[in-house]
Amino acid sequence: MDVIKLLCYNVKMFTDVVKVRIAAGKGGDGVVSFHRTRGNAKGGPDGGDGGSGGSVIIVANHNTNTLSKYRGSKLWRAEDGTDGTNGKKRGRGGQDTELTVPPGTIVMEDGNVIADLEKQGDEAIIAHGGRAGFGNAHFISSVRQAPRMAELGEIGEQKEVTFELKIVADVGLIGLPNAGKSTLLSVVSNARPKIASYPFTTLEPNLGVVDIDQDTFMMADIPGLIEGASKGKGLGDEFLRHVERTKVLLHIIDATSEDLTKDYLTIQNELREYRIDLTTRPQVIVLSKIESVPEANVKGKIKEVAKAAGLKQKDIHVISSVANMGLATLLRFTNKLIEKTKSEMVETDEEEMPIIRLDTAASWEVHKNGNSYEVTGVEIEGFAKRTNMDQYQSVHRLHHILGRKGIMRQLIKLGAKPSISKVTIAGKDIEF
């Protein structure tokens, strides 16, 4: 009999989805200031720039394993930047706020993934701090010796995002309730999942590390699926998302079942109907509880499952967790499949061509609604947000930018009339 080291520790992970409100810091305002001393009553502009607002950063840390601290309606805010001062002194930048989450967390906004923190140390800025405003010292030029204008700092990004935790594991155990997944995990590890002879004993995933020979891989016991799980029946769609990150699936089928074909097809259909087709993931088909099947019936059971799966009979693994039968062979085969899958993933990454994207920040559009006109665009809205509408020179600068970008020409082309039409940019009314 093979001597095999089966050592594992259990890490409890919770199915968790939370909505989180975040707000990056506002950028500090630039200031209008002139250098004044006893011997120099008409010194030049020396208004300093503001400090940038702090950002909200999310960081994956394996020392935390739940998102529970983000439950509730608490607003997570970064620090504002401070205003500039005279002497061309820049304001202090706002301090960033770091939010720690377990590895395997994704961040979504309006249904789109904006950050994916798969492993320890991954981090991403999920709300950028507001840009600081320039002080009047910034606007000195050959034709503008004493500018009396300064920019306002921009408001930082404010969002409501969703944190979604998905188990990060090499192997996911899937199957109908009471198929023997938890028993298998408990035997090949020191994990102690709740086990009983009725469905839905496991209500949250259990994660363990398996040492096999000289190698190690992570195994997750995914709670049992039922027909309709992919559509949200029971807790199936909650459980299925944990399967998304696994490299290999062990499909556990109860050998004592009266309809093995139906059991197999039920799980495959749920994997196929999920929001991404999980049947493309490498799978190992395993007949469990073989100790409870008369020896004369074992071949027939294997043949039935192989036919349903479209595999050769030798590709169906037969195990008994309680009698420790077939486990060494199964784990070694699984480990080789994991290594093969990892190498294929690396090759795919190397073959991917770089994607060239055009910078659309400078693009703009004018939308007409009766006698009102709204100008949109990342860059031009940023200029408008930083414009102090109480300063004549600041407003004049904005008009100059509108003309240089061709926006004034487009407004006139669409029928805008000076002093009559209303023009709005970033929520600010602009004189036209």
C-alpha positions in Angstrom: 0.0 0.0 0.0 1.3 3.4 -0.9 2.6 5.5 2.0 1.2 9.0 1.5 1.2 12.1 3.6 -2.3 13.5 3.8 -1.9 16.6 6.0 -4.2 19.6 5.8 -5.4 22.5 7.9 -8.9 24.0 7.6 -9.4 27.6 6.9 -13.0 28.8 7.4 -14.3 31.1 4.7 -17.7 32.7 4.6 -19.9 33.2 1.6 -20.0 37.0 1.7 -21.4 39.8 -0.5 -21.6 43.3 0.9 -22.4 46.8 -0.5 -19.9 49.5 0.5 -20.0 53.2 0.2 -16.7 54.9 -0.4 -15.6 58.5 -1.0 -12.1 59.7 -2.0 -10.8 63.0 -0.6 -11.3 66.4 -2.2 -8.3 68.1 -3.7 -7.2 71.3 -2.0 -7.8 74.7 -3.6 -5.1 76.7 -5.1 -4.8 80.3 -3.7 -4.3 83.8 -5.1 -1.4 85.4 -3.3 1.3 88.0 -4.0 4.7 88.3 -2.4 4.7 91.3 -0.2 7.6 92.6 1.9 8.7 95.9 3.4 11.1 96.4 0.5 9.0 94.9 -2.2 5.3 96.1 -2.0 4.6 94.7 -5.5 6.1 91.3 -5.5 5.0 88.6 -8.0 2.4 85.9 -7.6 3.2 83.3 -5.0 0.0 81.4 -4.5 0.6 77.7 -3.9 -1.2 74.7 -5.3 -3.5 72.6 -3.2 -2.8 69.1 -2.1 -4.3 66.1 -3.9 -7.2 64.3 -2.2 -6.5 60.9 -0.7 -7.7 57.8 -2.6 -9.5 54.7 -1.4 -7.3 51.6 -1.9 -8.4 47.9 -1.5 -5.7 45.4 -0.4 -5.9 41.6 -0.2 -4.6 40.3 3.1 -4.7 36.7 4.2 -5.0 37.7 7.9 -8.6 38.5 7.3 -11.1 35.9 6.1 -14.5 37.7 6.1 -16.1 40.9 4.8 -18.3 41.3 7.9 -16.7 44.6 9.0 -18.1 46.3 5.9 -21.7 45.3 6.6 -24.0 48.2 7.3 -24.1 51.7 5.8 -20.8 53.1 7.0 -19.1 55.5 4.6 -15.4 54.7 4.1 -13.7 58.1 3.3 -10.2 59.2 2.4 -8.8 62.4 3.7 -9.1 65.8 1.9 -6.1 67.6 0.6 -5.4 71.0 2.2 -5.4 74.3 0.4 -2.2 75.9 -0.9 -0.7 78.9 0.9 1.5 81.9 0.0 5.2 81.5 -0.7 4.3 79.0 -3.4 3.7 76.4 -0.7 1.7 73.4 -1.8 -1.0 72.0 0.4 -0.6 68.7 2.1 -2.0 65.7 0.2 -4.8 63.8 1.8 -4.0 60.4 3.4 -5.2 57.4 1.5 -7.7 54.9 3.2 -6.8 51.2 2.8 -9.5 48.6 3.0 -8.3 45.1 3.7 -10.2 42.1 2.3 -9.5 38.4 2.0 -7.7 37.2 -1.2 -10.4 36.1 -3.6 -12.4 39.3 -3.3 -13.7 41.2 -6.4 -15.1 44.7 -6.5 -18.0 45.5 -8.7 -19.7 48.7 -9.7 -22.9 48.7 -11.7 -22.4 45.1 -12.5 -18.8 45.6 -13.9 -15.7 44.2 -12.2 -13.3 47.2 -11.4 -10.9 45.2 -9.2 -10.0 41.5 -8.8 -7.8 40.7 -5.8 -7.0 37.0 -6.3 -3.8 36.6 -4.1 -2.1 38.0 -1.1 -0.8 41.6 -1.6 -2.9 42.4 -4.6 -4.2 46.0 -4.4 -6.1 48.5 -6.5 -7.4 52.1 -6.3 -11.2 51.9 -6.3 -11.8 55.6 -5.8 -9.3 58.2 -6.9 -8.7 61.3 -4.9 -9.7 64.7 -6.3 -7.1 66.6 -8.3 -5.6 69.6 -6.6 -6.2 73.1 -7.8 -3.4 75.3 -9.1 -2.4 78.5 -7.3 -1.9 81.8 -9.2 1.8 81.2 -9.3 1.2 78.4 -11.8 -0.4 80.8 -14.3 2.5 83.2 -14.8 3.3 83.8 -18.4 4.9 86.4 -20.7 1.5 87.9 -21.3 0.1 87.4 -17.8 2.5 88.8 -15.2 0.1 89.1 -12.3 -2.7 86.5 -12.7 -5.5 86.8 -10.2 -7.0 83.4 -10.6 -6.6 80.0 -9.0 -8.2 76.6 -9.5 -10.6 74.9 -7.1 -9.7 71.4 -6.0 -11.9 68.6 -7.5 -14.2 66.5 -5.5 -12.9 62.9 -5.1 -14.8 60.0 -6.6 -17.8 58.7 -4.6 -19.2 55.3 -5.3 -21.3 52.5 -4.0 -19.5 49.3 -4.8 -20.1 45.6 -4.1 -17.4 43.4 -2.5 -17.9 39.8 -3.4 -15.8 37.0 -1.8 -15.0 33.9 -3.8 -12.9 31.1 -2.5 -9.5 30.7 -4.0 -8.8 27.0 -4.4 -7.0 24.7 -6.8 -9.8 22.0 -6.5 -13.5 22.4 -5.9 -15.6 19.5 -4.7 -19.0 19.6 -6.4 -22.0 17.3 -6.4 -25.5 16.8 -5.1 -26.2 17.1 -1.4 -25.0 14.2 0.6 -22.7 12.9 -2.2 -19.8 12.5 0.2 -17.8 15.7 -0.4 -17.4 16.6 3.2 -16.5 13.1 4.2 -13.7 13.1 1.5 -12.3 16.4 2.8 -12.4 15.2 6.4 -10.5 12.0 5.5 -7.7 13.6 3.4 -7.3 16.4 5.9 -7.7 17.4 9.5 -10.7 19.6 8.5 -13.8 18.8 10.5 -16.8 19.8 8.4 -20.2 18.9 9.7 -21.3 15.5 8.3 -24.6 13.8 8.5 -26.8 11.5 6.4 -29.2 14.2 5.2 -28.9 16.9 2.6 -27.6 20.5 3.2 -25.3 19.7 6.1 -22.7 22.0 4.6 -24.0 25.6 4.4 -20.8 27.4 3.9 -17.6 26.4 2.0 -14.7 24.7 3.8 -11.2 25.3 2.6 -8.2 23.0 3.2 -4.6 22.5 2.1 -3.6 19.0 1.0 0.0 17.8 1.0 0.5 15.0 -1.5 4.0 13.6 -1.8 6.2 16.7 -2.3 3.4 18.9 -3.6 0.5 20.9 -2.1 -2.8 22.0 -3.4 -5.9 23.8 -2.0 -9.2 21.9 -1.8 -12.6 23.5 -1.3 -15.8 21.6 -0.2 -18.5 23.5 -2.1 -22.0 23.0 -0.5 -24.3 20.6 -2.4 -26.1 21.9 -5.5 -29.6 21.1 -6.5 -31.6 21.3 -9.7 -32.2 25.0 -10.5 -29.2 26.2 -8.5 -27.9 28.3 -11.5 -31.1 30.2 -11.4 -30.8 31.0 -7.7 -32.9 28.1 -6.3 -31.8 27.3 -2.8 -28.4 28.8 -2.2 -27.0 27.4 -5.4 -25.9 30.6 -7.2 -24.2 31.7 -4.0 -22.2 28.4 -4.0 -21.5 28.3 -7.7 -19.6 31.6 -7.7 -17.0 29.9 -5.5 -16.4 27.4 -8.3 -15.4 30.2 -10.7 -11.9 30.4 -9.3 -11.1 26.7 -9.0 -8.7 25.2 -11.5 -10.0 21.6 -11.3 -13.4 20.2 -10.3 -13.9 16.9 -8.6 -17.5 15.9 -9.4 -18.5 13.5 -6.6 -21.4 11.1 -7.3 -22.9 8.9 -4.7 -22.5 5.3 -6.0 -25.6 4.2 -4.0 -27.9 6.4 -6.0 -30.6 4.7 -8.0 -30.1 7.0 -11.0 -26.4 7.9 -11.6 -27.1 9.3 -15.0 -29.6 11.8 -13.7 -27.3 12.8 -10.8 -24.4 13.5 -13.2 -26.5 15.4 -15.7 -28.2 17.5 -13.0 -24.9 19.0 -11.9 -23.5 19.4 -15.4 -26.6 21.3 -16.4 -26.3 23.7 -13.5 -22.6 24.3 -14.3 -23.5 25.0 -17.9 -26.4 27.3 -17.1 -24.5 29.5 -14.6 -23.5 33.0 -15.8 -20.3 31.6 -17.2 -20.1 28.0 -18.5 -18.3 26.1 -15.8 -18.4 22.8 -17.7 -15.3 24.1 -19.5 -13.3 23.7 -16.3 -11.2 20.4 -16.1 -13.2 17.8 -14.2 -12.5 14.5 -12.5 -15.6 12.2 -12.2 -15.5 10.3 -8.9 -17.9 7.6 -7.7 -17.9 7.7 -3.9 -19.3 5.4 -1.1 -18.2 2.4 -3.1 -18.0 0.4 0.1 -21.8 0.4 0.2 -22.2 -1.2 -3.2 -22.1 -4.9 -3.8 -18.9 -5.8 -5.6 -20.8 -7.5 -8.4 -22.6 -4.1 -9.2 -19.5 -1.9 -9.2 -18.6 -2.4 -12.9 -22.2 -1.6 -13.9 -22.1 1.6 -11.9 -18.8 2.7 -13.6 -20.2 1.8 -17.0 -23.3 3.9 -16.4 -21.4 7.0 -15.3 -18.8 6.7 -18.1 -21.6 6.6 -20.7 -23.3 9.6 -19.2 -20.1 11.6 -19.1 -18.8 10.4 -22.5 -15.6 9.0 -21.0 -13.8 5.7 -21.0 -14.5 3.5 -18.0 -10.8 3.8 -16.9 -11.3 7.6 -16.5 -13.9 7.2 -13.7 -12.3 7.2 -10.3 -13.8 4.9 -7.6 -13.2 5.7 -3.9 -14.3 5.0 -0.4 -13.5 7.8 1.9 -14.4 5.8 5.1 -12.4 2.7 3.9 -9.5 4.9 2.5 -9.8 3.2 -0.9 -8.6 4.9 -4.1 -7.7 8.1 -2.4 -3.9 8.1 -3.1 -4.5 7.5 -6.8 -7.2 10.2 -7.0 -5.1 12.8 -5.3 -2.0 12.1 -7.4 -4.1 12.2 -10.6 -5.7 15.5 -9.4 -2.3 17.0 -8.6 -1.0 16.3 -12.1 -4.1 17.8 -13.7 -3.7 21.0 -11.6 -0.1 21.3 -12.7 -1.1 20.8 -16.4 -3.9 23.4 -16.0 -1.5 25.9 -14.5 1.1 25.5 -17.3 -1.6 25.9 -19.9 -2.8 29.1 -18.2 0.8 30.5 -18.3 1.1 29.7 -22.0 -2.2 31.4 -22.8 -1.1 34.5 -20.9 2.2 34.6 -22.8 0.4 34.3 -26.2 -2.0 37.2 -25.5 -1.3 40.3 -27.6 -1.2 43.7 -25.9 -4.4 45.6 -26.3 -4.0 49.2 -27.5 -6.8 51.5 -26.2 -7.3 55.1 -27.3 -7.3 57.7 -24.6 -10.8 59.1 -24.7 -10.4 61.6 -21.8 -10.0 64.5 -24.2 -13.1 63.7 -26.2 -16.3 65.7 -25.6 -19.9 65.9 -26.7 -22.6 68.6 -26.8 -26.2 67.6 -26.0 -29.0 70.0 -27.0 -32.3 70.1 -25.1 -34.4 73.1 -26.4 -32.4 76.2 -25.6 -30.2 74.4 -23.1 -26.9 72.8 -23.9 -24.8 70.3 -21.9 -21.2 69.7 -22.5 -19.8 66.3 -21.4 -16.3 64.8 -21.4 -13.8 63.8 -18.8 -11.2 66.5 -19.4 -13.5 69.4 -20.0 -15.6 68.6 -17.0 -12.5 68.5 -14.9 -11.6 72.0 -16.1 -15.1 73.2 -15.3 -15.0 71.7 -11.8 -11.7 73.4 -11.0 -12.9 76.8 -12.3 -13.7 79.4 -9.6 -16.7 81.1 -11.2 -16.3 84.1 -8.9 -12.9 85.0 -10.5 -13.2 86.8 -13.9 -9.8 85.5 -15.1 -10.7 81.9 -14.2 -13.9 82.2 -16.2 -12.1 83.8 -19.1 -9.6 80.9 -19.0 -12.4 78.4 -19.2 -13.9 80.2 -22.2 -10.5 80.1 -23.9 -10.3 76.3 -23.3 -13.8 75.9 -24.8 -12.7 77.8 -27.9 -9.4 76.0 -28.3 -11.2 72.6 -28.1 -13.8 73.6 -30.7 -16.6 73.4 -28.2 -17.7 77.0 -28.8 -17.9 76.4 -32.5 -20.0 73.3 -32.0 -22.4 75.3 -29.6 -22.9 78.0 -32.3 -23.4 75.3 -34.9 -26.2 73.8 -32.8 -27.9 77.1 -32.5 -26.7 78.4 -29.1 -27.1 82.2 -28.7 -24.9 84.5 -26.6 -26.6 85.7 -23.4 -29.7 83.7 -24.3 -28.8 80.0 -24.3 -28.0 78.1 -21.2 -24.7 76.1 -21.2 -23.9 73.6 -18.5 -20.7 71.7 -17.8 -20.3 69.4 -14.8 -23.3 70.9 -13.1 -22.0 74.5 -13.5 -23.8 77.2 -15.6 -21.4 78.8 -18.0 -21.8 82.2 -19.5 -22.1 82.0 -23.3 
